[in-house]
Amino acid sequence: MTAGSTAAPARADHGRLPRLEMRAGRPVVAVDVGGTLVKSALVDADGEVRAVCSEPTALGSAGALLDQLARAVAEAAAASAGHGPTGPSAVGVHVPGLVDDTRGVVLLAENLGLRDVPLREELSARTGLPVSLGNDARGAGFAEFRMGAARGARTAVVISIGTGIGAAVVVDGHLHDGDGFGCELGHMPMLLPGRDGPARCACGGASCLEQWASAGGVARNYARATGLPLGGAREVFEAAALGDPTAARVVGDGVDALALAVAQLATVLAPEVVVIAGGLSRAGDALFVPLRERVDQMLTFHRRPRVEPARFGDGAGVIASALRADELLEHRLEAAAPGGADGGTW
């Protein structure tokens, strides 16, 4: 919906999300911005996720998207009237693309038409609430670290594999973002011995991990090899299980590339756990059994990370946004307390 439109957007409720661990004890609004849909929810002070809705993403301009997000926050705030004595105290937002979490700036989100947009500041001005902004893949990792498959680890990596590949890296309990440029695991240069690289990546790279191991890459590589495009990566995995040698080779190449990436992460970061999230994680044992075996074969003296499926699925973005808003409030409350530490850049 464009700015200034008075028609109500088509919205739909979604399945129940788990109760969240809200440390600040204040209600928040969680917003997950995707290239297709904007999902929003009210999370009350007890961590119950309420009024979960979605609508098509307003594309074309930063102003249209900001107006949409402000409207979603207002609707969630209105819904809070029946779920506690106070309205939301903060907003958490995650978007795809290059995001400088510290400055609250979307550096580049091509699918959304955003470049150098101070989204945190602009949305805060529209809503009157403090806003925490982050990249969607890092957000999914944050959710897994706080409440999911990486809980209890000090150092962990969460790899989100869908159409592309994103990642979140937590080192000694701190989420790393590299001023918005870090954790772009999908664009790690990747050469597999004895195998020709796939087509050049959209980023310009000759052989990125994304081209080998993303769901989109697996499907494209099968179509390129056979001239017979399938519906997606799931169909390629199914064909491999039924004995299609080309499908088996394409799946094997993807698993090898992903295993090499995990082994390199183990060499540099020594994570306790590597969590695989996103659509490709639904391949189950067809992915995880050979992936674990190949990672183990590649490592020598290194700490071998557990390789686990993510706990959270399609709701990860909303969960992450709520947890980041809660963390923002937690930092502010700590800073305001007598003798509290400086709240930093929040």
N, C-alpha and C positions, 0 to 999 in steps of 0.2 A: 504494500500500500504506500502511496506516495504521501509526502508531507502535505498537510492541509486537507486531506480526504476526511469526510465525515462518516463514511460507511464503516460499520463495524467489521473487523476482520473475522474471517472464518477461523474458529478456534476449536480445539478438541482436547478432551482430557486423556491422560495416559495412565498406564498401569502404576500401581503403588510402588514407591521407591522406599528403600530401607530407612529406618530412623537414624539420623545423623548425630554425631557426638559434637555438640555445640558448646565450646568452652566458655564463650563470653555470655551465654545465657540470654541472648537478645534475638528477636526475629530478624530475618534478612530476606532479600530477594535474590534469587539465583537466575542468571540468564546465560544460555548457551547459544551462541550465534554460529550457524552453519551456512554453507553456500546455498542450501535449499530451504531450511527451516530455522526459525528462532524459537527456542524452547525457553519457557520461563516458569518459575515456581515461587511460592511463598514457603519459607521454612520457619516454623515457629520457634519459640525460645527453647522448647523441649526437643527440637530436632526432627519433628514430624514434617514431612514434605507434603504440602497442600497446594491446591489450586494449580496443578501442573497443566500447562497449556502450550500450544504451538501454533504458529502461523507462518506462511511463506515469507522468506526474508526479503526485505525491501532493498533492492539492488539499484545501482545507478548513481547514487550520491551519498556522501557522508551524512548530509543533513537529513535525508529520508530515513536512513538507518537509525540515526540518533533519535529522531522523532518516534520511530517505532519502538525503540528500546525504552524511551521515557514513558510511552504509553503502556508498555508491558509492566514497568515498575509501578505506575499509578494503579493499574488494574490489580496487581498483586497486593498493593497497599490497601486498596479498598476491600479485598478479600480477607485481610487480616482482622477486620472488625469482629468477625465471629470466632476468632482463634486466639484471643488474649487481650489484655488491657492496653497494649501499646502497639503502634505500627512498626514497620521495619526500620532498623537502625543503620543498615548498610546494604550495598548492592555488590554482588560479585558477577563478573562478566568474563567469558572466555570466547576468543575468536580464532579462526584459522589464520595462518600467515606468520610473518615476522613481527613479533611484539616485544617492545622494551617494557618489561614488567615494572621496572624501577621508576621510569618516567611516565608510565601510563600512556604510551604512544604506540599506535599501530603503524609500524614502519612500512609494511607492504602486505596487503591482502588482496591479491589480484581478483579472486573470485567475488570479492565484495566491492571491488572498485575503490579500495582505500589505500592511500599513500600518505605517510607522515601526518596522521590524524591524532590529535591529543584526545582520544576518546574518553579517557578517565575524567579529565577536567571538564570536557563538554557535557558528558552525561551527569556528572555531579552538579553542574550548573543548572541543568534542566530539571533534576529531581530534588535538589536540596539535600542529598544524602552522600556520604563518603562512598567511593567506588574503588574496588580492587579489580584490576584488569590483567589478564594473562593469555598466553597462547593455549589453544585447545589441547594439543598433545601433552604439553607440560601439565595442564590441568588434570587430564586423565591420570597422569603419573602421580600427581599430588594426592588425588583421591585414593589411588591404590596404596600409596605410602601411609596415608593417615588411617584408612579404615579397611583396606583391601588386601591383596595378595602379597604386598611388600611391607605390611605392617610388622613392626618389631625390628626391621633392618635399619642399620645406620647408613649403609651405602647400597643403592639400588638403581636399576634402570628399568623403565617401562617403555616398551616399543609398541607403538600403535600402528597396526598394519591394515590398511584399507585400500582405497584407490591409490593412495600414496603411503609414505611411511614417515611418521613423526616419532619423537622420543622425549622422555623426561629423565633427567639424571639428578639423583639426590646423592650428595656427598657429605658424609658426616652429619646427616640430618638436615642439610640445607639444599633447597632446590636451586640448580644452576641454570642461568638463562643466557649468559654471555652477551648481555646488552641486547637481547633479541635475536642474536645470530647463532647462539649455541644450540646444541642438541638436534641439529638438522641431519639426523642419522640417515635419512633416505637419500641424501646427496653425498654420502661417503663414497669416494671412488672405489670401485670393486672390480678386480680382475680375477677370474677363475682360471686356474691353470688348464691349458688345453682346450678352452672353450671360447668361441667367438663372442664378443660383447653384443648385447642387444642394441636396438636402435638408440640413437642419441637421445638423452634425457631432455625434457622440456626446459630444464635449467641451463642447458648447453653442455653438460658433462657427457663424456664419451661412454661411461659405463658406471652409472650410479646404482647403489643398492636397490633403490626403488624400481629400477628397470628389471632387476632380476627377481625380487622377492615380494613386491607388493601384490595385492590381489589383481590390480590392473595390469601389472607387469606380467604376471603368470598368464593371464588371459591373452594378452597381446602376443606374448612369445609363442604360445600354442598356435594362435591364428597365423602368425608369421611363418611358422614351420610347416603348417599343413594347408594353409589357404582355407581352412574350415573354422571360422570363428564360433566359439561356444558362448553360452550365456554369461560366463564369468569364471572366476577361479574355482568355485565349488565344482563346476562341471568338469574342469580339468583334473581336479583331485579324484573325482568319481571315475573319470575315464582311465586314470592311472591305476586305480584299484581294480578295474575290470580288465587290465592287461594291455592297454594302449601304450606301445613303447614310446611314442613321441610325448604323450602326456606324462609318462613316468620320467622321461629325461627332463622335461620342462619343470616338473615339480622338484626333481632332484637338484637341478641347478638353483632353483629358488631356495631350497633348504640349505644347500651348500653355502650360498652367498650369505644367508642369514646366520648360519653357524659361524662363518668367518667373522662377521661383524660382532657377534657375541664373544667370540674368542679374543678379538682385539680389545673389546671393552674390558674383558677379564684381565687382560695383560696390563691395561693402563689404570683402570679404576678398582679392580678386585671387588666387584659388587657381590654382596651376599646372595642376591636374587635378581634374576632378569624376568620381568613379567611381560608376556605377550598379550596385547589387547587388540581390539579392532576386529573387523569381519573375518580376517584370515584365521584368527584364533579359534573360530568355530570348526575348523577342520579337525580338531581333536587329536586323537592318537596318530592320524595320518601325518600330522605336522610335528607333534611334540616328541613322539618316539624317535624318529630319525634325527630330529634337531638335537635332542639331548645326546644321542650317540655320537654325532659328528662333532659337537662341541667338546665332548670328553676326549675324542681322538686327537683333536687339534691342540689341546693343552698339555703341558708337561708338569712343571712344578707349581703352576699357578693355582690360586684358589678357584675351585670349580663352583660357579654360581648355580643355585637352584634355578631351573627354567620352568616357570609356572604360568598357567592361563590367568587372565585378569578375573577379578571377582565381579567387577561392574561392566555392564554392557552399554546399551544405548543411553542409559541414564547417567553415565559417567560425567558428562559435561555439566549437567545441572548439579550433581553432587559436588563436583569440584568447585563450581562457582559459589555454592553455599559455604563450603569449607573455607574458601579464600576470603569471603566476606566476613566470616566468623573470626578468622585469623586477624584480619584488619582491625576488628573491634577489640580483640584480645590485646593486640599491641597498643592500641590507644588507651585502653583501660589500665594497662601496666604503666604506661607513660604518665597517666594522670594521677596514679597512686602516689602517696607520700614517699619520696625517695625512689620513685620509679625511673626506669631507664628512658633515654630519649627515644621517641617513637620513630626516629629515622625518616625515611622517605615515604612512609605510608600516608 
